[in-house]
Amino acid sequence: MDLKPGDKVRFLNEKGEGIVTRIVDNNMVHVAIEEGFEFPVLAAELVKIEPEGMAGRFFDRNVNVDVPVTRSSTPEPAKEAPARQDPPAAETDDDRISALYRQSGAGIMEAVYLLYAPHDQNWLMTGNLDIFLVNNSRYDAIFSFLLKEEDAFAGVDYEVIPPYSKILIETITREDLDHWSEGVIQVLFHSAEPLPVLTPLHAGFKIKPVRFYKETSYQDFALAGVKAIVLNLGDISGQLLISGAEAMKSSVPDPAARQKISAIAPPSYIDRHRIAPREAEVDLHISALRDDYSEMTNNEILRYQMDFFHRMLDSAISNEYYKVTFIHGIGNGSLKSAIITALGDYENTEYQTAPFAKYGNGAVEVLIHNEKMKN
């Protein structure tokens, strides 16, 4: 669609109208609405309803229309959308932090994400990459970012990410990938508003550098307006909600007890699926992972299932499990095929069909050969 500053448009996916105020690139424009907010919108989600110059009929005030800007590979940061009815991103002096794009529809959970976004969005497998930490939640996310160094982890960054915002952790070259491919991210969730208390997030991540050289590894991440390798570090719905009374009960006044608790490692994701010592069973049916999947497309479902698969397998490897059974179901075979393809990126693993008597043809066993367990 050929849109110009001053065009009046209607949103396709929800109620409302606005005025185009700025052209970001061929796919993205800024739209101002009557309430006084301006935010970016995909041009494909708009329909022009009046010719340019009709802005005065829609607003009771003047609208400042900027001239089109030069196209950039990195979209401009956007203000929080009013239609979302969430708290706007807090003001910050850190120029690495920017608000997320306004989006609607299923498929993007309230969660914390780690992104590896190529600078050149046309040539995804070459050039530098931006590493972003994304806070797609109503809470301030107080995070610590640590990277693997030999047998320990060293902190490289810590900060507060406002609600529905992202922060640029680092820009790296392809030669830096080995150093930036394994680590731990810890997050405390804070809100000045009366919201449920969430348990802290502790997420380990490990990504094979070879994935950065496969075009299929990159997916459109609409919240940031880029194609990137996306790791879902933890859904907000998966963090234990604690009421005020429960939070008080969980306090530990005894210093000796506090010392004992501090020595216990945080529970791993895979432990929630443990069925025997160092053995787990993970059901990848979308109905077992989410309740609100009815509006998701098939691609969104598969992407979500594979994100969960990677997170569980990475956690199993880090915690020295020897076997994980992934239940993929029958369906059209796309999930099973994606799992087998993804296993090619993992060293020291092999797979086999799970016992037919128990799972039919709907599961695969992943065997993990951990070098530490051999010694």
Secondary structure as UniProt FT lines:
FT   TURN            5..6
FT   STRAND          8..11
FT   STRAND          17..23
FT   STRAND          28..32
FT   TURN            34..35
FT   STRAND          38..42
FT   HELIX           43..45
FT   STRAND          46..50
FT   TURN            52..53
FT   HELIX           55..58
FT   HELIX           82..84
FT   TURN            95..96
FT   STRAND          97..99
FT   STRAND          111..118
FT   TURN            124..125
FT   STRAND          129..136
FT   STRAND          140..149
FT   TURN            150..151
FT   STRAND          152..161
FT   TURN            163..164
FT   STRAND          165..172
FT   HELIX           174..176
FT   TURN            177..180
FT   STRAND          182..190
FT   STRAND          197..198
FT   STRAND          201..206
FT   HELIX           209..213
FT   HELIX           215..217
FT   STRAND          219..221
FT   TURN            222..225
FT   STRAND          226..235
FT   HELIX           236..238
FT   STRAND          241..242
FT   HELIX           244..249
FT   HELIX           255..262
FT   HELIX           269..273
FT   STRAND          274..276
FT   TURN            277..278
FT   STRAND          279..283
FT   HELIX           286..289
FT   TURN            294..295
FT   HELIX           298..318
FT   TURN            319..320
FT   STRAND          323..327
FT   TURN            331..332
FT   HELIX           334..343
FT   TURN            344..345
FT   TURN            347..348
FT   STRAND          349..353
FT   HELIX           356..359
FT   TURN            360..361
FT   STRAND          363..368
FT   HELIX           371..374
//
